[in-house]
Amino acid sequence: MAEDCVFCRIIAGTEPASIVHDDESCLAFMILRPIREGAFIVIPKVHIDHFTDLPDDLAAHLMIIAQRYGRGLLSLTPATRIGYVVHGFGVPHAHLNVVPQHDTFDIISARYIDADAPYRVTERLIEPPSRAALDAMAARLRAARD
């Protein structure tokens, strides 16, 4: 665990999160500032900075979990597709973003672009849902999982 890593603190239970899935090797939880309602993230429980450094079996497991809950998103949202994104920026802990897509620009939405931000692409412009709303969606995803 890296103490300065927010994802490691979520795994340790010292930082709040709306948990979608929890097993021995990974954790899935709702994204705090989702581009679309229902977006969540899947992370390994071991601190590995880059997704490309994950062992093959762990990377495959994260994708399987993302797919299982991603299929549930299709029944819970008006999304027509589910996007799976690893961009490698933001939190320095490997993570897979699962995003309900209503149109082709949901992955690269202009709502993420901020000319004044260090990376120009940031989620800080998106208003976060309440913790209660995130918890409710996490519960709906758990119930809808195939």
DSSP file (Angstrom, degrees, kcal/mol; ACC not computed):
  #  RESIDUE AA STRUCTURE BP1 BP2  ACC     N-H-->O    O-->H-N    N-H-->O    O-->H-N    TCO  KAPPA ALPHA  PHI   PSI    X-CA   Y-CA   Z-CA
    1    1 A M              0   0    0      0, 0.0     2,-0.6     0, 0.0     3,-0.1   0.000 360.0 360.0 360.0 137.0    0.0    0.0    0.0
    2    2 A A    >   -     0   0    0      1,-0.1     3,-2.1     3,-0.1     6,-0.2  -0.922 360.0-151.7-102.7 116.4    1.2    3.5   -0.8
    3    3 A E  T 3  S+     0   0    0     -2,-0.6    -1,-0.1     1,-0.3     6,-0.1   0.771  95.2  54.4 -61.2 -27.6    0.0    5.9    1.9
    4    4 A D  T 3  S+     0   0    0     -3,-0.1     2,-0.6     4,-0.0    -1,-0.3   0.375  89.0  96.5 -87.9   6.5    0.0    8.8   -0.5
    5    5 A C    <>  -     0   0    0     -3,-2.1     4,-1.9     1,-0.1     5,-0.2  -0.861  61.6-156.4-101.1 119.6   -2.3    6.9   -2.9
    6    6 A V  H  > S+     0   0    0     -2,-0.6     4,-2.0     1,-0.2    -1,-0.1   0.855  96.0  54.5 -62.0 -35.2   -6.1    7.7   -2.6
    7    7 A F  H  > S+     0   0    0      2,-0.2     4,-2.4     1,-0.2    -1,-0.2   0.894 106.7  50.7 -67.3 -37.9   -6.9    4.3   -4.2
    8    8 A C  H  > S+     0   0    0     -6,-0.2     4,-2.2     1,-0.2    -1,-0.2   0.872 109.3  51.6 -64.9 -36.0   -4.8    2.5   -1.6
    9    9 A R  H  X>S+     0   0    0     -4,-1.9     5,-2.1     2,-0.2     6,-1.1   0.866 108.4  51.2 -68.7 -35.2   -6.6    4.4    1.2
   10   10 A I  H ><5S+     0   0    0     -4,-2.0     3,-0.8     4,-0.2    -2,-0.2   0.935 110.2  49.2 -64.1 -45.2  -10.0    3.3   -0.3
   11   11 A I  H 3<5S+     0   0    0     -4,-2.4    -2,-0.2     1,-0.2    -1,-0.2   0.902 111.2  49.9 -58.5 -42.0   -8.7   -0.3   -0.3
   12   12 A A  H 3<5S-     0   0    0     -4,-2.2    -1,-0.2    -5,-0.1    -2,-0.2   0.621 114.4-119.5 -73.3 -13.3   -7.7    0.1    3.3
   13   13 A G  T <<5S+     0   0    0     -3,-0.8    -3,-0.2    -4,-0.8    -2,-0.1   0.600  86.1 110.8  85.0  11.5  -11.1    1.6    4.2
   14   14 A T  S   <S+     0   0    0     -5,-2.1    -4,-0.2    -6,-0.2    -5,-0.1   0.510  73.6  52.3 -95.3  -5.5   -9.7    4.9    5.4
   15   15 A E  S    S-     0   0    0     -6,-1.1    -2,-0.2    -8,-0.1    -1,-0.1  -0.993  93.6-112.6-127.3 135.4  -11.2    6.8    2.5
   16   16 A P        +     0   0    0      0, 0.0     2,-0.3     0, 0.0    -6,-0.1  -0.315  40.6 164.2 -70.7 151.4  -14.9    6.6    1.6
   17   17 A A        -     0   0    0     -7,-0.1     2,-1.0    -4,-0.1    14,-0.1  -0.971  42.9-118.4-158.7 153.6  -16.1    4.9   -1.7
   18   18 A S        -     0   0    0     12,-0.3    12,-2.3    -2,-0.3     2,-0.3  -0.841  42.9-144.1 -96.8  99.1  -19.3    3.6   -3.1
   19   19 A I  E     +A   29   0A   0     -2,-1.0    10,-0.3    10,-0.2     3,-0.1  -0.458  32.1 170.3 -78.2 129.2  -18.3    0.0   -3.6
   20   20 A V  E    S+     0   0A   0      8,-3.1     2,-0.3     1,-0.4     9,-0.2   0.786  73.6   4.4 -96.8 -43.7  -19.6   -2.0   -6.6
   21   21 A H  E     -A   28   0A   0      7,-1.7     7,-2.9     2,-0.0    -1,-0.4  -0.998  57.7-177.7-148.4 142.7  -17.4   -5.1   -6.2
   22   22 A D  E     +A   27   0A   0     -2,-0.3     2,-0.2     5,-0.2     5,-0.2  -0.937  18.2 147.1-145.8 119.2  -14.8   -6.4   -3.7
   23   23 A D        -     0   0    0      3,-2.4    -2,-0.0    -2,-0.3    22,-0.0  -0.738  62.4 -77.7-136.5-170.8  -12.8   -9.6   -4.0
   24   24 A E  S    S+     0   0    0     -2,-0.2     3,-0.1     1,-0.2    21,-0.0   0.735 125.2  24.8 -66.2 -23.0   -9.4  -10.8   -3.0
   25   25 A S  S    S+     0   0    0      1,-0.2    20,-2.3    20,-0.1    21,-0.4   0.574 120.7  30.2-121.5 -11.4   -7.6   -9.1   -5.9
   26   26 A C  E     - B   0  44A   0     18,-0.3    -3,-2.4    19,-0.1     2,-0.4  -0.970  50.4-154.1-148.8 164.5   -9.6   -6.1   -7.0
   27   27 A L  E     -AB  22  43A   0     16,-2.3    16,-3.0    -2,-0.3     2,-0.4  -0.997   7.7-163.2-137.0 138.1  -12.1   -3.4   -6.0
   28   28 A A  E     +AB  21  42A   0     -7,-2.9    -8,-3.1    -2,-0.4    -7,-1.7  -0.984  19.0 163.5-122.8 136.7  -14.6   -1.6   -8.1
   29   29 A F  E     -AB  19  41A   0     12,-2.2    12,-2.8    -2,-0.4   -10,-0.2  -0.975  41.1 -83.8-150.0 161.4  -16.2    1.6   -7.0
   30   30 A M  E     - B   0  40A   0    -12,-2.3   -12,-0.3    -2,-0.3     2,-0.3  -0.358  44.1-114.6 -68.6 142.1  -18.2    4.6   -8.4
   31   31 A I        -     0   0    0      8,-2.0     7,-0.1     1,-0.1    -1,-0.1  -0.622  18.9-139.4 -75.6 132.9  -16.3    7.4  -10.0
   32   32 A L  S    S+     0   0    0     -2,-0.3    -1,-0.1     1,-0.3    -2,-0.0   0.833  97.8  28.5 -65.5 -34.3  -16.8   10.6   -7.9
   33   33 A R  S    S-     0   0    0     95,-0.2    -1,-0.3    -3,-0.0    93,-0.1  -0.655  87.9-170.3-126.8  74.5  -17.1   12.9  -11.0
   34   34 A P        -     0   0    0      0, 0.0     3,-0.1     0, 0.0    93,-0.0  -0.381  28.3-144.2 -74.1 142.0  -18.6   10.7  -13.7
   35   35 A I  S    S+     0   0    0      1,-0.2     2,-0.3    -2,-0.1    64,-0.1   0.829  95.6  14.7 -67.3 -32.1  -18.9   11.8  -17.3
   36   36 A R  S >  S-     0   0    0     65,-0.0     3,-1.9    66,-0.0    -1,-0.2  -0.985 100.1 -89.7-139.1 148.5  -22.1    9.8  -17.3
   37   37 A E  T 3  S+     0   0    0     -2,-0.3    -2,-0.0     1,-0.2    97,-0.0  -0.328 112.6  31.3 -56.5 133.5  -24.2    8.4  -14.4
   38   38 A G  T 3  S+     0   0    0      1,-0.3    -1,-0.2    -7,-0.1     2,-0.1   0.279  78.9 145.2 101.7  -9.9  -23.1    4.9  -13.6
   39   39 A A    <   +     0   0    0     -3,-1.9    -8,-2.0    61,-0.1    -1,-0.3  -0.377  22.9 172.3 -63.5 136.6  -19.4    5.3  -14.5
   40   40 A F  E     -BC  30  98A   0     58,-2.0    58,-3.2   -10,-0.3     2,-0.4  -0.868  24.3-130.0-140.2 174.5  -17.2    3.2  -12.2
   41   41 A I  E     -BC  29  97A   0    -12,-2.8   -12,-2.2    -2,-0.3     2,-0.4  -0.954   6.9-152.8-130.9 144.6  -13.6    2.2  -11.8
   42   42 A V  E     +BC  28  96A   0     54,-2.3    54,-2.4    -2,-0.4   -14,-0.2  -0.981  21.4 176.4-120.1 129.0  -11.9   -1.2  -11.3
   43   43 A I  E     -B   27   0A   0    -16,-3.0   -16,-2.3    -2,-0.4     2,-0.2  -0.930  31.6-113.2-130.6 152.6   -8.5   -1.3   -9.5
   44   44 A P  E     -B   26   0A   0      0, 0.0   -18,-0.3     0, 0.0     4,-0.2  -0.573  23.7-131.7 -76.7 150.7   -6.1   -4.0   -8.4
   45   45 A K  S    S+     0   0    0    -20,-2.3     2,-0.4    -2,-0.2   -19,-0.1   0.702  90.6  77.5 -76.6 -18.4   -5.7   -4.2   -4.6
   46   46 A V  S    S-     0   0    0    -21,-0.4     2,-0.9   -45,-0.1   -21,-0.0  -0.738  96.1-111.2 -88.5 140.2   -2.0   -4.3   -5.0
   47   47 A H        +     0   0    0     -2,-0.4     2,-0.4    46,-0.1    -2,-0.1  -0.616  50.6 157.7 -77.7 108.1   -0.4   -0.9   -5.7
   48   48 A I        -     0   0    0     -2,-0.9    46,-4.0    -4,-0.2     6,-0.1  -0.995  30.8-152.2-129.9 124.2    0.9   -0.9   -9.2
   49   49 A D  S    S+     0   0    0     -2,-0.4     2,-0.4    44,-0.3    -1,-0.1   0.946  75.5  43.6 -64.3 -54.0    1.4    2.4  -10.9
   50   50 A H    >   -     0   0    0      1,-0.1     3,-1.6    44,-0.1     4,-0.3  -0.782  68.5-140.5-104.4 137.3    0.9    1.5  -14.6
   51   51 A F  G >  S+     0   0    0     -2,-0.4     3,-1.6     1,-0.3    -1,-0.1   0.848 104.4  62.4 -58.3 -35.0   -1.8   -0.7  -16.1
   52   52 A T  G 3  S+     0   0    0      1,-0.3    -1,-0.3    -3,-0.0     7,-0.0   0.660  97.0  59.2 -68.1 -14.6    0.8   -2.1  -18.4
   53   53 A D  G <  S+     0   0    0     -3,-1.6    -1,-0.3     2,-0.1    -2,-0.2   0.484  79.9 112.2 -91.1  -3.6    2.8   -3.4  -15.4
   54   54 A L  S <  S-     0   0    0     -3,-1.6     2,-0.0    -4,-0.3    -3,-0.0  -0.421  79.4-105.7 -66.8 141.5   -0.1   -5.6  -14.2
   55   55 A P     >  -     0   0    0      0, 0.0     4,-2.5     0, 0.0     3,-0.4  -0.391  34.5-112.3 -60.3 148.8    0.5   -9.4  -14.4
   56   56 A D  H  > S+     0   0    0      1,-0.2     4,-2.5     2,-0.2     5,-0.2   0.878 115.5  51.7 -53.9 -43.7   -1.6  -10.8  -17.2
   57   57 A D  H  > S+     0   0    0      1,-0.2     4,-1.9     2,-0.2    -1,-0.2   0.872 111.7  46.6 -66.2 -35.5   -3.9  -12.8  -15.0
   58   58 A L  H  > S+     0   0    0     -3,-0.4     4,-2.4     2,-0.2    -2,-0.2   0.907 111.7  50.3 -72.0 -41.8   -4.7   -9.7  -12.8
   59   59 A A  H  X S+     0   0    0     -4,-2.5     4,-1.9     1,-0.2    -2,-0.2   0.912 112.0  48.8 -60.3 -42.3   -5.3   -7.5  -15.9
   60   60 A A  H  X S+     0   0    0     -4,-2.5     4,-2.5    -5,-0.2    -1,-0.2   0.903 109.5  52.2 -64.1 -41.2   -7.6  -10.1  -17.3
   61   61 A H  H  X S+     0   0    0     -4,-1.9     4,-2.5     1,-0.2     5,-0.2   0.915 107.5  51.5 -62.9 -43.3   -9.5  -10.3  -14.0
   62   62 A L  H  X S+     0   0    0     -4,-2.4     4,-2.4     1,-0.2    -1,-0.2   0.912 111.5  47.9 -59.5 -42.2  -10.0   -6.6  -13.9
   63   63 A M  H  X S+     0   0    0     -4,-1.9     4,-2.7     2,-0.2    -2,-0.2   0.898 109.6  52.3 -66.8 -40.0  -11.5   -6.7  -17.4
   64   64 A I  H  X S+     0   0    0     -4,-2.5     4,-2.5     2,-0.2    -2,-0.2   0.936 111.8  46.0 -61.4 -45.7  -13.8   -9.6  -16.5
   65   65 A I  H  X S+     0   0    0     -4,-2.5     4,-2.1     1,-0.2     5,-0.3   0.927 112.5  51.2 -62.0 -44.5  -15.1   -7.7  -13.5
   66   66 A A  H  X S+     0   0    0     -4,-2.4     4,-2.2    -5,-0.2    -2,-0.2   0.903 111.5  47.8 -59.4 -42.3  -15.5   -4.6  -15.6
   67   67 A Q  H  X S+     0   0    0     -4,-2.7     4,-2.5     2,-0.2     5,-0.2   0.926 108.7  53.3 -65.7 -44.9  -17.4   -6.5  -18.3
   68   68 A R  H  X S+     0   0    0     -4,-2.5    78,-1.0     1,-0.2     4,-0.9   0.933 118.5  34.7 -58.2 -47.9  -19.8   -8.2  -15.8
   69   69 A Y  H  X S+     0   0    0     -4,-2.1     4,-1.6     1,-0.2    -1,-0.2   0.809 112.2  62.4 -77.6 -28.8  -20.9   -5.0  -14.3
   70   70 A G  H  X S+     0   0    0     -4,-2.2     4,-1.1    -5,-0.3    -2,-0.2   0.888  99.8  54.2 -61.0 -39.5  -20.7   -3.1  -17.6
   71   71 A R  H  X S+     0   0    0     -4,-2.5     4,-0.7     1,-0.2     3,-0.4   0.891 105.7  53.7 -62.0 -37.6  -23.4   -5.4  -19.0
   72   72 A G  H >X S+     0   0    0     -4,-0.9     4,-1.0     1,-0.2     3,-0.9   0.858  99.5  62.4 -63.3 -35.0  -25.5   -4.4  -16.0
   73   73 A L  H >X S+     0   0    0     -4,-1.6     4,-1.8     1,-0.3     3,-0.5   0.852  94.6  61.8 -58.8 -34.7  -25.0   -0.8  -16.8
   74   74 A L  H 3< S+     0   0    0     -4,-1.1    -1,-0.3    -3,-0.4    -2,-0.2   0.830 107.1  44.0 -62.8 -30.8  -26.7   -1.3  -20.2
   75   75 A S  H << S+     0   0    0     -3,-0.9    -1,-0.2    -4,-0.7    -2,-0.2   0.654 117.3  45.8 -86.3 -15.3  -29.9   -2.3  -18.4
   76   76 A L  H << S+     0   0    0     -4,-1.0    -2,-0.2    -3,-0.5    -1,-0.1   0.624 114.7  38.2-101.6 -16.3  -29.7    0.6  -15.8
   77   77 A T  S  < S-     0   0    0     -4,-1.8   -39,-0.0    -5,-0.2     0, 0.0  -0.837  82.8-111.1-131.0 165.2  -28.9    3.5  -18.1
   78   78 A P  S    S+     0   0    0      0, 0.0    -4,-0.1     0, 0.0    -3,-0.1   0.257  70.7 137.9 -80.3  15.5  -29.9    4.7  -21.5
   79   79 A A        -     0   0    0     -6,-0.3    23,-0.2     1,-0.1    -2,-0.1  -0.262  43.2-163.1 -61.3 145.9  -26.3    3.9  -22.7
   80   80 A T  S    S+     0   0    0     21,-2.5     2,-0.3     1,-0.2    22,-0.2   0.594  76.2  16.7-101.7 -17.6  -25.9    2.3  -26.1
   81   81 A R  E     -D  101   0A   0     20,-1.6    20,-3.3    22,-0.1     2,-0.5  -0.961  68.6-131.1-146.5 161.1  -22.4    1.2  -25.5
   82   82 A I  E     -D  100   0A   0     -2,-0.3     2,-0.4    18,-0.2   -12,-0.0  -0.985  23.0-151.0-116.8 125.5  -20.0    0.7  -22.6
   83   83 A G  E     -D   99   0A   0     16,-3.4    16,-2.9    -2,-0.5     2,-0.5  -0.763   3.7-157.5 -97.2 141.7  -16.5    2.2  -22.9
   84   84 A Y  E     -D   98   0A   0     -2,-0.4     2,-0.4    14,-0.2    14,-0.2  -0.977  19.7-175.9-118.6 117.4  -13.5    0.7  -21.2
   85   85 A V  E     +D   97   0A   0     12,-2.5    12,-3.0    -2,-0.5     2,-0.5  -0.955  23.9 176.0-127.2 128.9  -10.7    3.3  -20.7
   86   86 A V        +     0   0    0     -2,-0.4    10,-0.1    10,-0.2    -2,-0.0  -0.944  15.1 160.5-122.3 106.1   -7.2    3.1  -19.4
   87   87 A H        -     0   0    0     -2,-0.5    -1,-0.1     2,-0.2     3,-0.1   0.635  41.2-135.7-104.3 -15.6   -5.6    6.5  -19.9
   88   88 A G        +     0   0    0      7,-0.3     2,-0.2     1,-0.3     6,-0.0   0.513  67.4  99.9  80.2   4.0   -2.7    6.3  -17.4
   89   89 A F        +     0   0    0      3,-0.0     2,-0.6    30,-0.0    -1,-0.3  -0.622  58.3  38.6-115.1 177.6   -3.1    9.7  -15.8
   90   90 A G  S    S+     0   0    0     -2,-0.2    32,-0.0    -3,-0.1     0, 0.0  -0.762 109.5  31.2  88.4-122.8   -4.7   11.0  -12.7
   91   91 A V  S    S-     0   0    0     -2,-0.6     2,-2.3     1,-0.1   -86,-0.1  -0.561  80.5-129.8 -73.3 128.1   -4.2    8.7   -9.7
   92   92 A P  S    S+     0   0    0      0, 0.0     2,-0.3     0, 0.0   -42,-0.1  -0.350  79.8  95.1 -79.4  62.4   -0.9    6.8  -10.0
   93   93 A H  S    S-     0   0    0     -2,-2.3   -44,-0.3   -44,-0.1    -2,-0.1  -0.949  89.9 -97.0-148.7 125.5   -2.5    3.4   -9.3
   94   94 A A        +     0   0    0    -46,-4.0     2,-0.3    -2,-0.3   -44,-0.1  -0.133  56.0 167.4 -47.6 134.0   -3.5    1.2  -12.2
   95   95 A H        -     0   0    0    -52,-0.2     2,-0.5   -46,-0.1    -7,-0.3  -0.994  32.6-146.4-155.7 149.2   -7.2    1.6  -13.0
   96   96 A L  E     -C   42   0A   0    -54,-2.4   -54,-2.3    -2,-0.3     2,-0.4  -0.970  19.1-147.8-117.3 117.3   -9.8    0.7  -15.6
   97   97 A N  E     -CD  41  85A   0    -12,-3.0   -12,-2.5    -2,-0.5     2,-0.5  -0.699   5.6-159.6 -86.2 135.2  -12.6    3.2  -16.2
   98   98 A V  E     -CD  40  84A   0    -58,-3.2   -58,-2.0    -2,-0.4   -14,-0.2  -0.970  16.6-177.8-117.8 116.4  -16.0    1.8  -17.2
   99   99 A V  E     - D   0  83A   0    -16,-2.9   -16,-3.4    -2,-0.5     2,-0.3  -0.955  26.8-133.4-125.6 121.0  -18.1    4.5  -18.8
  100  100 A P  E     - D   0  82A   0      0, 0.0     2,-0.5     0, 0.0   -18,-0.2  -0.571  30.1-149.0 -67.0 130.6  -21.7    4.2  -20.1
  101  101 A Q  E     + D   0  81A   0    -20,-3.3   -21,-2.5    -2,-0.3   -20,-1.6  -0.907  31.0 170.8-111.4 125.4  -21.7    5.9  -23.5
  102  102 A H  S    S+     0   0    0     -2,-0.5     2,-0.3     1,-0.3    -1,-0.1   0.684  79.1   3.1 -96.9 -27.1  -24.7    7.7  -25.0
  103  103 A D  S >  S-     0   0    0    -22,-0.1     3,-1.6   -23,-0.0    -1,-0.3  -0.925  87.1 -89.9-150.3 175.2  -22.7    9.0  -27.9
  104  104 A T  T 3  S+     0   0    0     -2,-0.3     3,-0.4     1,-0.3     4,-0.3   0.662 117.4  58.6 -66.5 -16.7  -19.2    8.8  -29.4
  105  105 A F  T 3  S+     0   0    0      1,-0.2    -1,-0.3     2,-0.1     5,-0.0   0.391  73.5  95.5 -96.8   4.5  -17.9   11.7  -27.4
  106  106 A D  S X  S+     0   0    0     -3,-1.6     3,-0.6     1,-0.2    -1,-0.2   0.817  87.3  48.3 -65.1 -28.8  -18.6   10.4  -23.9
  107  107 A I  T 3  S+     0   0    0     -3,-0.4    -1,-0.2    -4,-0.2    -2,-0.1   0.852 124.9  29.5 -77.5 -34.6  -15.0    9.1  -23.6
  108  108 A I  T 3  S+     0   0    0     -4,-0.3    -1,-0.2     3,-0.0    -2,-0.2  -0.187  89.3 171.1-117.0  39.4  -13.5   12.4  -24.8
  109  109 A S    X   -     0   0    0     -3,-0.6     3,-1.8     1,-0.1     4,-0.2  -0.135  42.0-131.6 -57.2 142.0  -16.1   14.8  -23.6
  110  110 A A  G >  S+     0   0    0      1,-0.3     3,-1.4     2,-0.2    -1,-0.1   0.685 103.0  77.8 -64.3 -18.1  -15.5   18.5  -23.8
  111  111 A R  G 3  S+     0   0    0      1,-0.3    -1,-0.3   -76,-0.1    14,-0.2   0.696  91.6  54.1 -65.1 -16.0  -16.7   18.6  -20.1
  112  112 A Y  G <  S+     0   0    0     -3,-1.8    10,-4.1    13,-0.1     2,-0.5   0.566  85.9 100.5 -90.2 -10.7  -13.3   17.3  -19.3
  113  113 A I  B <   +E  121   0B   0     -3,-1.4     2,-0.4     8,-0.2     8,-0.2  -0.660  39.5 165.6 -89.5 126.0  -11.3   20.0  -21.0
  114  114 A D    >   -     0   0    0      6,-3.8     3,-1.7    -2,-0.5     6,-0.3  -0.919  24.3-160.4-139.3 107.9   -9.9   22.8  -18.9
  115  115 A A  T 3  S+     0   0    0     -2,-0.4    -1,-0.1     1,-0.3     6,-0.1   0.713  93.9  53.3 -62.6 -20.3   -7.3   25.1  -20.4
  116  116 A D  T 3  S+     0   0    0      4,-0.1    -1,-0.3     3,-0.0     0, 0.0   0.490  88.9  97.6 -94.0  -3.7   -6.2   26.2  -16.9
  117  117 A A  S <  S-     0   0    0     -3,-1.7     3,-0.4     3,-0.1    -3,-0.1  -0.486  83.4-116.9 -85.1 155.4   -5.6   22.7  -15.5
  118  118 A P  S    S+     0   0    0      0, 0.0    -1,-0.1     0, 0.0     4,-0.0   0.846 117.0  28.3 -59.1 -34.2   -2.2   21.0  -15.4
  119  119 A Y  S    S-     0   0    0      2,-0.1     2,-0.9    -5,-0.0    -4,-0.1   0.441  96.4-135.2-106.2  -1.5   -3.3   18.3  -17.8
  120  120 A R  S    S+     0   0    0     -3,-0.4    -6,-3.8    -6,-0.3     2,-0.6   0.036  89.6  78.5  67.7 -28.6   -5.9   20.2  -19.7
  121  121 A V  B     +E  113   0B   0     -2,-0.9     2,-0.3    -8,-0.2    -8,-0.2  -0.942  64.7 149.2-110.6 114.8   -8.2   17.2  -19.4
  122  122 A T        -     0   0    0    -10,-4.1     3,-0.4    -2,-0.6    -5,-0.0  -0.984  49.8-143.0-146.8 150.9   -9.7   17.1  -15.9
  123  123 A E  S >  S+     0   0    0     -2,-0.3     3,-2.1     1,-0.2   -10,-0.1   0.465  79.9  97.9 -90.9  -2.6  -12.8   15.9  -14.2
  124  124 A R  T 3  S+     0   0    0      1,-0.3    -1,-0.2   -12,-0.2   -12,-0.1   0.677  75.1  62.4 -64.9 -15.4  -12.8   18.8  -11.8
  125  125 A L  T 3  S+     0   0    0     -3,-0.4     2,-0.5   -14,-0.2    -1,-0.3   0.613  86.2  89.4 -81.5 -12.2  -15.4   20.7  -13.9
  126  126 A I  S <  S-     0   0    0     -3,-2.1   -91,-0.1   -93,-0.1    -3,-0.0  -0.749  82.8-123.9 -91.8 127.7  -18.0   17.9  -13.4
  127  127 A E        -     0   0    0     -2,-0.5    -2,-0.1     1,-0.1    -3,-0.0  -0.530  29.5-125.9 -68.8 125.7  -20.3   18.4  -10.5
  128  128 A P        -     0   0    0      0, 0.0   -95,-0.2     0, 0.0   -96,-0.1  -0.497  18.4-122.2 -75.6 141.8  -20.1   15.2   -8.2
  129  129 A P        -     0   0    0      0, 0.0     2,-0.0     0, 0.0     0, 0.0  -0.289  41.7 -86.6 -68.0 166.0  -23.2   13.4   -7.3
  130  130 A S     >  -     0   0    0      1,-0.1     4,-2.3     4,-0.0     5,-0.2  -0.322  33.6-113.7 -69.4 158.9  -24.0   13.0   -3.6
  131  131 A R  H  > S+     0   0    0      1,-0.2     4,-3.0     2,-0.2     5,-0.2   0.890 119.4  55.9 -60.0 -38.7  -22.6   10.0   -1.8
  132  132 A A  H  > S+     0   0    0      1,-0.2     4,-2.3     2,-0.2    -1,-0.2   0.902 107.5  47.8 -61.5 -41.1  -26.1    8.7   -1.4
  133  133 A A  H  > S+     0   0    0      2,-0.2     4,-2.2     1,-0.2    -1,-0.2   0.902 113.2  47.9 -66.6 -40.6  -26.7    8.8   -5.2
  134  134 A L  H  X S+     0   0    0     -4,-2.3     4,-2.4     2,-0.2    -2,-0.2   0.917 112.2  49.3 -65.1 -42.9  -23.3    7.0   -5.7
  135  135 A D  H  X S+     0   0    0     -4,-3.0     4,-2.2     1,-0.2    -2,-0.2   0.896 110.3  51.5 -62.2 -40.2  -24.2    4.4   -3.1
  136  136 A A  H  X S+     0   0    0     -4,-2.3     4,-2.2    -5,-0.2    -1,-0.2   0.913 110.8  47.0 -64.8 -42.8  -27.6    3.8   -4.7
  137  137 A M  H  X S+     0   0    0     -4,-2.2     4,-2.6     2,-0.2    -1,-0.2   0.897 110.0  53.7 -66.2 -38.9  -26.1    3.3   -8.1
  138  138 A A  H  X S+     0   0    0     -4,-2.4     4,-2.3     1,-0.2    -2,-0.2   0.915 109.7  48.3 -60.1 -42.3  -23.5    0.9   -6.7
  139  139 A A  H  X S+     0   0    0     -4,-2.2     4,-2.1     2,-0.2    -2,-0.2   0.899 110.9  50.4 -64.8 -40.8  -26.3   -1.1   -5.1
  140  140 A R  H  X S+     0   0    0     -4,-2.2     4,-1.8     2,-0.2    -2,-0.2   0.893 110.3  50.4 -64.2 -39.5  -28.2   -1.1   -8.4
  141  141 A L  H  X S+     0   0    0     -4,-2.6     4,-1.1     2,-0.2    -2,-0.2   0.912 108.9  51.1 -64.8 -42.5  -25.0   -2.3  -10.3
  142  142 A R  H  < S+     0   0    0     -4,-2.3     3,-0.4     1,-0.2    -1,-0.2   0.912 112.9  46.4 -60.6 -41.1  -24.5   -5.1   -7.8
  143  143 A A  H  < S+     0   0    0     -4,-2.1    -1,-0.2     1,-0.2    -2,-0.2   0.816 114.4  47.4 -70.4 -30.5  -28.1   -6.2   -8.2
  144  144 A A  H  < S+     0   0    0     -4,-1.8    -1,-0.2    -5,-0.2    -2,-0.2   0.542  80.6 124.4 -89.5  -7.8  -27.9   -6.0  -12.1
  145  145 A R     <        0   0    0     -4,-1.1   -76,-0.2    -3,-0.4   -77,-0.1  -0.225 360.0 360.0 -56.6 139.1  -24.6   -7.9  -12.4
  146  146 A D              0   0    0    -78,-1.0    -1,-0.2     0, 0.0   -77,-0.1   0.495 360.0 360.0 -76.6 360.0  -24.8  -10.9  -14.7
